[in-house]
Structure formats: structure tokens, C-alpha cells
Amino acid sequence: MTDPTNDKPINAAFLGGPPQDFDRAGREQLAALLDYGLVPTSTVCDFGCGCLRGGKWIIPLIDAGNYCGLEPMEHMVEKGIAEFLTPEMNALKHPRFDHNDRFDCSAFAPTRFTHFIARSIWSHASKRQIGQMLDSVVAHGTDDCVFLASWRPTRLLAGRDYWGDEWVGKSHESAEGGLIYHSLKWIRRACAERGLRAQRMRHRVVVNDQPWCLIRRR
Ligand SMILES: C[S@@+](CC[C@H](N)C(=O)[O-])C[C@H]1O[C@@H](n2cnc3c(N)ncnc32)[C@H](O)[C@@H]1O
């Protein structure tokens, strides 16, 4: 999709969040993964990897071919490779990408993932889309896999549970920003239905009002 006002790809300047948080939100992704056992042989699926805000920190640390990003805005990935990875790092680590918008990791088969991450994705994704991510975790995760998803918990006065069916915010289909909330109660139920359990991570810093939710198999 092209922006009719300047003929550039939609959201060409988008960095995945507020520019002032770019480094902090990126580094926090690596730090949280390290807390949950990331090692060089880990296999990481980054749902909605954008322009590699997190990938630029994760890719150098893990073995070649083990970072897989799902991102429907192809130009975001191209920007990430051009601006946030050196050509040498890209050639050495060979990150893999797919551009489907169904959160479907089967494009990376037969890889089974030890780690899944979704940073600033559940703050825009509908419950149906979160369900798609959870289904992918069940289908393509190792037995002891972990899924770290940042999200905006519902709040009493401002922050109602989102029940719409569509993505809210910038994407391959929209140049409009937007943020949504999901209740931990619903998340736990959606996880339990799939043999997963979810808990709010308490020890990590909260960047941009988004704590982490930690999801594992039961
Ligand atoms: C707020 S940005 C966060 C990007 C990245 N995780 C980061 O930390 O910078 C949300 C990203 O999700 C992507 N996205 C939107 N719809 C998607 C879908 N259906 N499947 C996968 N990614 C999607 C957007 O294109 C955008 O790059």
C-alpha cells in the first residue's frame, strides 16, 4: 500500500513506536529474552518484527538462521536490514522473514521455536489475532518454549477490553495510530484453552506502559 500524499510506502518513517523509546524498547526485548534462557542455539520467532527494533539486538547473539521475523510491511524489514544491521551481520546471521499477516510461522518449518516475542503487537491486535499467535506457539514451539508478549492491561477508568475483530494502529493496511487493551483474565482463558498458561512478568521494567506477559505450556 502506498501513501497517496507522498507516493512512498505506507508508514515509511515508522520505527515501531515513539522514536525516543527506540533503543530502550529494543534492548528490553533482548534483556527479557535473556532472562528466559536465550542462548546462541535458541530459535526466535518475532511476531510483527517491524524494522528490527528488537531484532537488531537479538540477531547478533544467536546462531545463523535462528531469528525468524513475521512482518506484513515488507519495506519495514528492508529498512531494518539496511539501517540497523550491517551487511556483514546480515550475511553472517542470515535472519529469515515471512510477510503473511496471519501470525503463521509454518513458513519457517521445520524450525521449532524456543522463544516467541511480540513487542507492541498485543497493544494493537484483536483477540482473534492473539489467538492466531497462541495457535502458532502451540503448533511450532518446543516443549519448553516461552512466549513474551508486551501488552496494555485493561484499566478501570481508561482502558477498556478490546472486543473488535480488527487490528488497531499502523500496519500494512492503515497509517492511523491507535492503542488497545486486553484483560489478563481473557488472556489467561485464551491460553488455558490451548494448554498454555500466562502470567504478568513483575521484575522487568515497564517501557511505554506495556508490561510483559509470560506464556508457557502447562
Ligand atoms: C507497533 S509496531 C511494533 C514492531 C516491532 N515489534 C517493534 O518492537 O518495533 C507493530 C508491527 O506489527 C505489524 N503488523 C501489523 N499487522 C500485522 C499482522 N497481521 N501480522 C504481523 N505483523 C503485523 C506492523 O506492520 C508493525 O510493524
Ligand as a Chemical Component Dictionary entry (heavy atoms), coordinates in Angstrom:
data_LIG
# 
_chem_comp.id                   LIG 
_chem_comp.type                 NON-POLYMER 
_chem_comp.pdbx_formal_charge   0 
_chem_comp.three_letter_code    LIG 
# 
loop_
_chem_comp_atom.comp_id 
_chem_comp_atom.atom_id 
_chem_comp_atom.alt_atom_id 
_chem_comp_atom.type_symbol 
_chem_comp_atom.charge 
_chem_comp_atom.model_Cartn_x 
_chem_comp_atom.model_Cartn_y 
_chem_comp_atom.model_Cartn_z 
_chem_comp_atom.pdbx_ordinal 
LIG C1  C1  C 0  3.929  -1.169 16.936 1  
LIG S1  S1  S 1  4.807  -1.997 15.662 2  
LIG C2  C2  C 0  5.992  -2.941 16.599 3  
LIG C3  C3  C 0  7.064  -3.532 15.749 4  
LIG C4  C4  C 0  8.150  -4.316 16.486 5  
LIG N1  N1  N 0  7.626  -5.454 17.216 6  
LIG C5  C5  C 0  8.941  -3.408 17.369 7  
LIG O1  O1  O 0  9.085  -3.676 18.560 8  
LIG O2  O2  O -1 9.400  -2.398 16.842 9  
LIG C6  C6  C 0  3.618  -3.206 15.121 10 
LIG C7  C7  C 0  4.078  -4.018 13.916 11 
LIG O3  O3  O 0  3.151  -5.076 13.695 12 
LIG C8  C8  C 0  2.982  -5.212 12.298 13 
LIG N2  N2  N 0  1.710  -5.890 11.976 14 
LIG C9  C9  C 0  0.503  -5.359 11.731 15 
LIG N3  N3  N 0  -0.402 -6.314 11.418 16 
LIG C10 C10 C 0  0.269  -7.479 11.472 17 
LIG C11 C11 C 0  -0.088 -8.835 11.223 18 
LIG N4  N4  N 0  -1.348 -9.161 10.902 19 
LIG N5  N5  N 0  0.859  -9.779 11.333 20 
LIG C12 C12 C 0  2.126  -9.449 11.705 21 
LIG N6  N6  N 0  2.531  -8.161 11.940 22 
LIG C13 C13 C 0  1.606  -7.204 11.830 23 
LIG C14 C14 C 0  3.017  -3.783 11.788 24 
LIG O4  O4  O 0  3.245  -3.766 10.404 25 
LIG C15 C15 C 0  4.127  -3.200 12.641 26 
LIG O5  O5  O 0  5.383  -3.373 12.047 27 
# 
loop_
_chem_comp_bond.comp_id 
_chem_comp_bond.atom_id_1 
_chem_comp_bond.atom_id_2 
_chem_comp_bond.value_order 
_chem_comp_bond.pdbx_ordinal 
LIG C1  S1  SING 1  
LIG S1  C2  SING 2  
LIG S1  C6  SING 3  
LIG C2  C3  SING 4  
LIG C3  C4  SING 5  
LIG C4  N1  SING 6  
LIG C4  C5  SING 7  
LIG C5  O1  DOUB 8  
LIG C5  O2  SING 9  
LIG C6  C7  SING 10 
LIG C7  O3  SING 11 
LIG C7  C15 SING 12 
LIG O3  C8  SING 13 
LIG C8  N2  SING 14 
LIG C8  C14 SING 15 
LIG N2  C9  SING 16 
LIG N2  C13 SING 17 
LIG C9  N3  DOUB 18 
LIG N3  C10 SING 19 
LIG C10 C11 SING 20 
LIG C10 C13 DOUB 21 
LIG C11 N4  SING 22 
LIG C11 N5  DOUB 23 
LIG N5  C12 SING 24 
LIG C12 N6  DOUB 25 
LIG N6  C13 SING 26 
LIG C14 O4  SING 27 
LIG C14 C15 SING 28 
LIG C15 O5  SING 29 
# 
